[in-house]
Amino acid sequence: MIKLIKYEFIKKYRLIAITIIASITLNIYLITRSASGGIAFLSLFPMIMGVLFIVDIIKMYSDDLNKKSGYMLFMTPNSGYKIIVSKMITAVIEGLAILLLYFIFIIINGAYMTFQSGVEVNFNDIIYIVNNIISGSFGFNLAHIFVFMLTVLLFLISFLTTIYTAMTIRKSIFSETKFGGVLSFVIFLLLNWGISFVSSKLFNVLDPYYYTFDFSSQVTASELAHTFLPMNILSIVQIILLTLCSGYLLEKKINL
Amino acid sequence: MNELLKIQHLSKYYYNKNALNDVNLSLEKGKIYGLLGPNGSGKTTLMKIIAGLHKQTSGEVLLNNRPLSYKTKANISYMPTENFFYDSFKVKDIVKFYSDMYEDFQVESAFNTLEKIKVDPEFSISKLSSGLVGKLKVALALSRNVELYMLDEPLNGVDVLSRDVIIDLITRSCGENKVIVVSTHLVSEIEKILDSLIFLKDGTIALAGDAEELRMSRCTSVEGIYKEVFGND
């Protein structure tokens, strides 16, 4: 599994290098041009990277299914389950790396803009803010952040599995049909419709507390976790079922 | 038991074509098989099913009496006819990939073969000529230590001098526990190393048997038999 992930990154190391260099260059260009340049970059970055990320993770799997270079992967003695899970882990690492890069840009641009404005930075203030976050004085603490990040991560993985399952279904059950890309998208929409239908039925029978929760008042981390619980459980179930489905199809029905 | 691969009632249908139709075959260890037939006769489809890249519509393929799965891929070295290498890689990266993915891959032997066929490990795949890609594919496929080798058109695009080197490599790779299946259009160049012949026509086996017996019984070369079988196509 680690070897499969390693080669996914080796395949795209040039793209990664170009993206990082281009981001740094654009950021330097924008923050040195105007005072609001740093803000503009921080607004643009998530949008552009979000689109690039989606395109890249689709291409990562699509190339293996639709191009001859996919033989390199599918001739190896790795099970379909291992292949699909390695793709998902690669995508998650990539998503987290983009997030990390964004945080680094926030810190750099924040520091630069503070320096430019002439405001004297007191490191005791920064330590005070961090302490307040940890202790929960701002109405949320690290546990809140963890619960929120976990929910986002599970949503991201379930979204990925849906995309990959749609592409796997198209390349296995419907491998002989034309208009592959369009068909994959239609299957993706149908899968999402099915998942939404099942989840709405499930949520209807769940604790009404889930719906009446008042987000304007202060919530504890456990209350937040409880609120997100049905959604997270559904994401986990969705991830497991769709991964099993994709793995099985790659194993038994694939036609490259 | 000398049988390595058994194919029973194998069929593969595409939406507008019948690629393989009720194919039955048995391949024995220690032999080099020639899989012969014109374009579209089903050779590549048959090899891809055995390699696990395609799935059959019906029928069964057994390798050492076990149905094909990802585990049996560890005992099959398949060389597709297309250039399937990652474009962004260098030759040495592809060798490393093979070494990481296949426990049976012999790195030293691969580099020796590459030197012999004059493929520089520092070359970029995207800059290789089709002839060099062809030689690289054969070198890598034969650097694995498995029981079943399948080479789809190994002489395609390869210059005349290198063809002899490749034919020599194929001959030296065959051992008593191994099976090599070679599909080719260049029948006359490779017929001297073939032990058995399988003629595939429109997805069915038109003729199969021991190469020497077929030559004797028909009083002609393999190329002559090829022309007899497919002459009217």
Interface residues (C-beta under 8 A of the other chain):
Chain A: K3 K6 Y7 I10 K11 R14 K68 S69 G70 Y71 M72 F74 M75 T76 P77 N78 S79 G80 S172 E176 T177 E251 K252 K253 I254 N255 L256
Chain B: Y14 Y15 K48 A51 G52 L53 H54 K55 S69 Y70 K71 T72 K73 A74 Y78 P80 E82 N83 F84 F85 Y86 D87 S88 F89 D93 F97 D100 M101 Y102
